[in-house]
Amino acid sequence: MTDQVMDTGDARFPAHPAGEDHFLGRTRELKELRADIERAGLDTLAGRKAPRARVLLIAGRPGSGRTALAEELVRQVEDRYPGGVLRARLSEPDSAPVPVETTARELLTELGVRAPAGAAEDELGEALRTALAGRRALLLLDDAVGAEQVDALLPDSPDCLAVVVSQGPLTGIADVRPCTLGGLDTKSAVEFLARYAGSVRITVDPRSAESLAEACLGQPAALTLAGGWLAARPKAAVSDLAKRMHADTGDGADGTPLARVFRLVHEELPGPAARMLRLLCLAPAGMLDPHTASALAGCSVSGARATLDDFVALGLLRAVDSPLPEYEVPGCLHPLLRALAEGQDRPGELQLARARMLERTVRLLQSCRAITETDSPQAHEKLLGMPRALRFPNPRAAADWLRIRRPALLAAARLAVADGELDTLARRLMSQLVRAMVAHFGTQAAAPDLYGIHSLVLDVAERRGLPREQAAALLNLGDLDAQTGRTRDALARYRAALDAGRAADDPYATGRAMESVGGAYQELGDYDRAADWFGRALAQRLARDERAEAARVYGRLATAQTYAGRYGEALRNWRAAVAGYRRNGDVAAHARALSELARVQEYAGRPEESLHTCHEAVEWARRAEDVRLQAALQLRLADTLERLGDPAAARLHRGAAERMLGEESPEDAPQDHEGQEDDVRACEIRSASQED
């Protein structure tokens, strides 16, 4: 990869002058919108209570300043909504609608409400309405594509207000009067130009400034680019730009003021900078950082950042308020960038730039995960082998990067599979993204995002006829369904994964799927079917001579048989599990299996055998240095001795258990149960399945 710094050929472009960040114009529109908040709705006039939140619609073409107006309105009235302001964008930069479930989940996250992974649109919408019930909140829904998106997100509380930004009317939502935007008035448009070009040039030639504002039709996006062009050329006259704008009429979409001034800015950029600008249309969700731009353009990270800052000064990008350098492509410029890229760059070049960007993302995710593996010499060596620009200084910095870049990373995953090809790069990207999220956030916290990633893999695998990838995705989705209590959904996915695993002739997937089907039936209370499926999985493990896995499945089979009351079969299988762990040298698992064997012996009415097995299990737990298991076994010994009529010995064992628990380190001690004894027993009962 080349390491060149892009020189724009001009002096550093000035940023907006300090103190001139106030909102310009739109006085009439703001007055109408505020009055619309106060006016009586149709339900009120009919003597009924309004069933839902009031909706204000700001309609206008991209680049008309519609989002800025919505933000200014929110700023002026937000103190009247103590429930807070919630913001969401309802379409991607390429105008594709954002799924309602994605938006609802993001809004719930802002409210501090955790929604289960994989929840359906209706469930998430209901959860959002419940969270907003009784709150006086303000929703800003930007870039809505249609009324269906908005309707699914509207709170039922009439005290809430929804400010919606859209290109056209929201047919289907009652009692909505759109505030349709045109251009800024001439005075405001000229003042807008002065922010960038400086007041002197505007003051000495007010006629040309008005002419330029007229050529831009008062559209803020076009005025921003025109002002940035003037700011970059202190010696250029305002009249020069006005004449060029009037002379370039264009045709169709190319004839809009924004397209004309954008074309002018692009043509006068140096070649490398112009190429980078065109390639920004490939940035996932229109969000980028210096690494993304560096990979797209094939330049150094420092050179990419300098060029991106120049683009901000020109009005071509927006700097995101973030601890890290982040930028956003304005939505109104995205179709213009894409048209330029497709017209001036060969398809192979665009594909190569996209591959470079995804490869850089994979390497950053690898570095992000490796920094957490502090006890792994291999991970440390791999980390040191990466370029310095790809390394994170510490795990906290890596976690911050992952959290801040999360929307762009998820968008990159969607981009990687957009063409329907699950190629090596896409697989690596999604694999590293899953691993990094689990390493930094944990499976439970990252579950909603993981669900989306695995769903992407499943969609493409089904479309392309890839049964191995299909089985893996179904298993992962089934696990997430099971964790969130949707056991029947999980069972259906596990059965489908079994079919896909058989079609791919993948023994790992088929064995894992059979075990998971058994686990789902066990969770549903159908213990006989659970035992049947665990038996099938065990037969496969034994046929493949997978001894460690067979010992574990013996335990799962025995657990299901115990729940079914088939103690004789359960005892045989626990003894087989004990023998398997002993042969494999797994001391901790050996101790846990003995503890479960003792429990079943007690259930089967064999207290003397249970007592003997408990003593043996205590010795193995001591060798394994498992203090909690030792304590649990001491408690079981105490209970058994009491039933056998030896209370003195029972007190000794109970006291030993209490001393062990008292000597536990604070981070290992039980936290979530009413009593230590109950916690230890609960842990012990689940120990057979916790090994999975």
N, C-alpha and C positions, 0 to 999 in steps of 0.2 A: 504494500500500500504506500503510495507516495506521501511525502511529508512536506507539503508545500503550504506556505501561508498565502492566503488570497489577499491581494492588494486591490482595493476598489479603484485606485487611481485618483481619488479625491481626498480632501481633508476629512478628518473624522466628523461625521455628521452630528450636529448638535441635538440634544434631547429637547423635550418640551421645556420652555422656560419655567422656572420655579414660580409657583404662585398663580399660574395661568391655567389651572386645571379645572376651573369651574365650568358648569354646564352652560351651553350657549343656545339661545333661541327656544323655540317650541313653547313659548309662553301660553299661546291659545290652547294648544293641545293639552298641556299640563292642567290648565284651568278646567277644561272639559272633562278630563279624566277624574280629577278630584271631585268635580260636581257629580259625576256619574257614581262615585262611591256613595254619596249622600242621598241620591235620588231613591224614591220608593220603587221597589220592583213590582212586577206584575202580580206576584202572590200577595204582597202587602196591599196593593190597590184592591185586590179581590177579597181582602179580609182574611187571608190565610198566612200562616207563618212560613217564611222562606225555608224550603227543605234542605237547601244546599248553600255552598259558599257563593258569594257574588263573583262574577267573572268579568274582568275588563280585558278587552282585546285591542292590542296595538298591531295594526296590519301595515305592511309595507314591503317593498322589495329588499333583498339583501343589499346592504350598503347605504340604506336610507337613514340609519341612525336609530332604528326601532329598538334595539337592545339598550342603547344608551338612554333613550327616553324612558324605557321601562325601569332601568336602574335608578334614574333620577326620581321617578315617581315613588319607587320603593324607599329611597332615601328620605323623601319628604314625609312619608306617612308611616314609616316603620315604628315610630315611637307609640303609635296607636295600637300596635299589635304585640303585646307582651309575650305571646307564644313563640315569637321569633320569626325569622325569614328563612324560608327553604328555597333553594335554587336547583333547577334541573334543566338540562338541555335535551330536547326531545328528538333531535335528528343528528346524524353524523355529518362530517364535512361534505360528503358526497350526496347529501340530502336523503340518505336512507333513514327511515324512522328507527329510533331506538326502541327496542321492545319494552312494553309497559312494565313487565316484571322487573327488568333491569332498573328502570327509573324508580319504581316503587321501593325496591330494595335499597337504592341509594338514599332515598328520602327517609326511610326507616332508620338507616344507619346514622343519618344526621340527627334524628330524634333520639338516638340511643337505644333503639329497639332492635333486638336481634331476631331476624326471621330465619326459619329453617332453610337449609340448603335444598334447592330443587323445588321449593314451594311454587305452586301454580300462580298464574296471573290473578285469578279471582281471590285466592287466599292472601296474596300479598296486598292487593287493593283493599280487602277488608281489614287487614292488619293496619294499613296506613290510616284508614278512616277511623278505626278504633283509637289509634295513637293520637289523632287530632281531635277526637271528641272532647268537648269542653275546653279546648284551647282556642285562643284568638290569635291565629297564625296567618302569615302572609306567604303565599307561594308565587314564585316567579318561574314560569314555565316558558323557556326560550325556544324559539325555532320549532314550533309545533307543526307537524305535517298535516294532521287531520283532527277532527273533533273527537274521534274514538280515543285517541291518546289522552286528551285532556279530560274527557268524561270519566275515564277509569281512575283518574287521580284526584278528582274533586272531593274535598271533605264534605261530610254531611252537615257540618256545623255552619249555620248561617253567619256566625261571627267571624269566619275566615274570609280572606280575600285572595283570589287567584288572578294574577296579572299574566296574561298569555301573549306571547309574541308569535306572529305567524305571517305568512305571505298573503293569505287570503282569508275569507270569512270562515267561521266555525259553524257550518250548517249542522244543525242537530242539537246544539246547546241553546236552551231557551234563554230569552231575556239578555242577549249579548248585543251591544251596539259597538261596532268597530270604530276605533280612532285611526283613520287612514292617513298615512304620512306621505307628503310630497317632499320637496326640497326645503332647505332652510331659507328664511328671508334673506334679502341681499345684505343687510347690515350684519347679521350674524354670520353669514357665509364669508364676508370680507374679514371679519374679526377672526374667524376660524383660520383663514389663510395667514393672518398676521402672527398667529401663534408659532408657525413654523418659519415663515419667510422673514419675520421681523417687521416691526411697525414702520420702520423708516421707508422701506421700499413700497409699502402699501400706501403710506401717507403722501409720498411724492408723486405717486401715479394712481390715484383712486379710481380713475376711469378704467384703466387696464385691470385693476383688481376686480372691479365689478364685472367687467367683460369675462374674466377668467371664471368668476363665480357663476356667471350665466352659462358659460360653456360646460361647467360641471353640473348644471341644473340644481345647484345648491345641495347636492348629495354629499353627506359627510365623508363617505369612503373615498370618493373621487377627490374631494377637497384635501383630504389627508395626504393622498399620494402627490397631488399638485404642490401642496405646501412642502412636503419632504423633498421633492425635486428642486424646488427653489432654495431650500435651506442648504442643500448640498452644493449649490452653485451661487455663491454670494455675489458674483459679478453679473449674473444673468438678470435681465429685466423681466418684470412681470408681464409686460406687453409681448415679449417673445413667446412665452409659454401660452398666453391667451391666443395669439395668432396661430400657433401650431395646433392648438386644440380645435379652433374653429375651422382650420383647413382640413383636418382629419375627420371626415364624417363617418367613414366605415359603413358596413352593411349589417343588418340584422343585429345579432347579439354583439358583434364587434363594433357596432355603432353607438353603444351606450357610453356615457361620459366615463364611467369607471373603466371600461375595456380600453378606451382610447388613451387615457392617461396611464393606465397600467402598461399598455404596449410601449408607450414612450419611455417610461422608467426602465422597463426591461431592456429595450434596445440600447440604452446608453450605459448599461452596466458592463464592466469588463467581462470577457468571455467566461472565466472560471466562476465568477460570482453569479452571472446570468444562468449558467448551467446548474449551480447549486440551487438557485431560486426555483427553477423549473422542477427539480427533483424533490422539492419539499412537498409536492402533491402526494408523494409516496409515504409520508410520515403517518404512522398509525393514529387515527382519530384527529389528525391535524395537530398533534402535540409532538414536540421534539426538544431535544437538548443538544449540546455540542457533540456528543458521541453519535447521535443519530445523523446529524448533518455531516459529521466527519466521514462516517461510513458511506453515506449516500454519494458524497462528492469525491471520496478518495483522497482526503487531505488530512492534515493534522488536526487534533482536537482544539488546540489554541487558535489555529487559523480559522477553523469553523466558527468558534465562538466570536471572534472579531467580526467576521462577515455577518453573522446573525445579529449582532448588535447594530451593525450598519443597516441591516434590513429593518430593524425596529425604528431607527431614526428616519428612515424613508417611509415609514407607515406600512411596510409590506408584512410585518409581523407584529404581534403583541407580546410584550414581556409578561410572563405570569408571575404573580406575587408568590414566591416560593423560596425556601431556604437554598434550593439548588438553582442553577441557571436553567430556566425553562422558558419555552416560547410556544406561541399558538398561531397557527395560520388562520387569519380571518376567514370566516365561512364564505363571504362574498368573493374572495380571491381564489378559493379552491378550484372552481370550475375553469377559471382563466388559466391557472397554473397547469391543470391537467391538459387543457387544450394545447397549450404551448409545448408541454413535454411530448405529447403524442404527435405533434406536428413537426418538432425539430429534433427529437431524439429517436434513434432506432429502437424497435422493440427489444432487441437483444441488450442494448445499453440500459434500458429501464429494468429489464429482468436482472441484469448483473448488479445494478445499484440496489435493487430490492434484496437480492441475496446477500450483498455486503452488509446491509443494514440488519438483516435477521441474524447473520453470523455474528456481528458485533453484539447484538442483544444476547445471543446464546453465551458468548464468552463473559459478558458482564454478569449474567445469572450464575455461571459457573463460579466466578470469583465471589459473588455475593454469598453463595452457599459454602464455598471452601473456607471462608473466613470464620465460619462457625465451628468447623471441625478442628478445634485447637489441639486435640489429642491424637490427631492422625498425621504421622510423618509424611505419608503419601500426599495428603491434601496440602500440607504446608509446602512440600517440594513443588507441587503443581502450581500453587499460588505464586511462588517465587519465580517460576518460569514464565509467568505472564508479563506483558509490558506494564511498566509502572502506571501508565494512564488507565489501565483496566483494574488496578488493585484498589481495595478499600483499606483505609488506615486501621479500622477496628470494626467489630461486629455491629456496634451501634450505628456507625455511618452506613454500613451495608443495609441494615434494617430500615433506616430513614430513606435511603435511595429507593428501596423496594416499595415502601409505602407511598412515597410521593409519585413514583413512576408507575404505580399499579394500573391506572386507567390506560396508559399508553402500552404497557406490557400486555394487558388483556386484549387490547385492540391489535397488537402485533400478532398474537396467537390467532385471532380471527383472520387477519390478513394472510397468515402463513398457509391457511387451508382454504382460502377464498376460491382458488382455481380448481378445487376438487382433487388435488394431488397431495397425498400424504407422503411426501418425499422425505429423505433423510434429514434435511434441515428443519422441516416442520416438526418432525418427531423429536428431534433434539431440543428444539425450542420449547415445546410443551412439556417435555420431560424435565428440563432444567427449571422451568417456571414452577412446576408442581413441587419439585424438591426444594427450591429456594423458599417458597411460601411456607411449606411445612417446617423447614429448618428455623425460620424466623418467627412465624406466627403460630405454628402448631396446626394440626389437622382440623380441630374443631373450629378455631377462629377463621381459618382459610377455607372452610368447607363450601360456602357459597361460590367462591371463585373457582375452586377445584371442580365443582359440579359443572360449571359453565365450560371449563376446559375439556373435561371428559366428554361432555355432550358434543362439543365440536369434533372431537376425534370420532365419536360414534357416528355422527352425521356423514362424515367423509368416508369412513370405513364401509358404511352401508351403501353409500353412493358408488364407491369404487369396487365393491365386492372383495373386501379384505377381511376374511373371517378372523384371523389372529388378532388384528387391531380391534375388531368389533368385540371379540370376547374380552379383551383387556379393559376396554372402555365400559362394557356392561358390568363387569365385576367391580370396577371402581365406583360406578354410579350406584350399583346395588349396595355397596358398603356405606355410601353416604346416605342412601335412603334408610338403611337399617339404623344408622346412628341417630337419625332424626325421627324415629318411631314409625316410619312408613314401611312396616315389615312386609305387607302384602305386595307393595310395589317392588320392594327389594327381592322378594321371592320370584316375581315375574322376570326381573332382570337376570337373576342367577340362572333361571331355567333357560332363558335366551342365550346367556353366556355359555351354558353347557352345550347347546346346539351348535353355537359358533365354534367352540373349542373342538368339538368332534369333527366339524367340517374342515377345520384347519389341521386336524390330526395333532393337536397340541396337548400333550399329557398334563403339563402344568395347569393349563386353563381348565381342562375337564376335571382334574382332581380338586382344584380349588373351588370350582363351581359346585361339585357334588357336596363338598363340605359346607359351602355357604348355603345351599338348599337345605341341608340338614339343620344348620344353625337357625335358619329362618323358621322352619317348622317347629324347632324347639322353642323359639321365642313366642310362637303362636300357640304353644301348649299342646301341639300334636306330637307327643313324644315317640310314639311308635313309628311314625313316618320319619321323624328325625333320626331314630336309630337305624332305620332301613337305609337312609342316604349316607349316614356315617359308615355303615357297613360296606356300601358300594365303594366309597372313597378309600376305606381301609384295604379292600381287595386290590384296588389299583396300586396302592403304595407297596403292598407286599409283593405283587407281581413284578414291580420295578425294583425291588430290593432297596427301597428308600427307608432305611431302618429308623432314622431319627423322626421322619415324618410319620411313620407307622406308629411309633410309640405315642406321639401326640394324638393321633386319630383314635387309638385305643382308648385314650382318656376321654375324648369327646363322645365316643360311642358309649362308654361306661356311664358318663354323666346323663345322657339321654335315657339310658336304661334305668338309672337310679330314679329319675323323675317319674318314669313309667311304673315304678314299683317292682321292676324285674331285678331283684337284688342278687340272685344267683348269677345271672349273666353279667351283671355289673361287676361283681367281685372277680369273675374270671378275667374280664377285660382290664380291670385295674391292675391285677397281678401281671398281666401281659405288658401293660404300660410300665410298671415298676421294673420288670425284667429288661425291657427295651432301654429304658433310661440308664439302668445299671451297666448294660453292655456298651452303651454309647459314652459312658463316663460323664453324664450330665448330672452333677451332684444336686443342684438346686431343684431340677425337675424331678429327680428321684425322690427327694424329700417331700415335695408337694404331692406326688402321686401316692406315696405312703400315707400321707395325711388324709387324702380322699378315700383310700382303701379302708382306713380305720373308721372313717365316718360311715361308709356303707356297711361295714361289719356291725357297727352299733345299730344302724337302722334295721339290719337283718336279725337283730336279737342275739348277737354274739359278743357280749361285753368283754369276756376274758380275751378273746382274739383281738378285739379292738384295743384293749389295754396294752397287749404285747406289741401290736403294730404301732401304736402311738409312741411307745418308748423307742422303738427302732427309728421312727420318723424324727423324733427329737434329736437323736444322735446325728442323723443325716442333715437336719436343718442346722445343727451346730457346725458341722463341717462346711456347709454352704454359707455360713455367717448370715443367715436369714433370721433376724431377731424377731420380726413380727410373726413369722411362721412358728418359731419356737414358742412364743407366747400363746399363740392360738392352740398349739398342741398341748401346752401345759393346762390351758383352760379345759380342753376336751378331757385330758386325764383327770382333772378335778371333778368334772361332771360324771365321768364313768365310775370313779372311785366312790362318789356319793351314792350312786345307784347300787354299787356293790356293798354298801354298808361300811365304808372306811372314811368317815368325815375328817379325821385328823390328817390323813395323807392328802385328802382333797384340799384342805386348807394350805398345806405346804406347797402344793403345785399352784394353787391360785395366787399365793403370795409371790412365788417365783415369777409368774406371769406379770404381776403388777410391777415387780422390780425391773423386769426387762423393758416393759413399756415406759417406765419412768426414766430409764437410762437412754432411751432413744433420743437422737438429735432432734431439735425442734422442727427442721424441715422434713423429717421422716415421720413425725408423729401424726396420728389421725387428727383431722381438722373438721370434718363435716358430719360427724355422728354424735349422738347424745352421750354415748358411753364408749370407753375404750374396748370393752369386751365385745360389744355388738359390732364395732368396726372391724376388729380382728376376725370375727367369725364371718362377717360379710365378705371380707377380702379372701378368706380361706375358701368359702363356698364357690367363689367365682374363679379360683386360681386355675382350674382346668382349662377354662375358655380364654383366660387372659394370655395364654401363650401364643395365640394365633396372631 
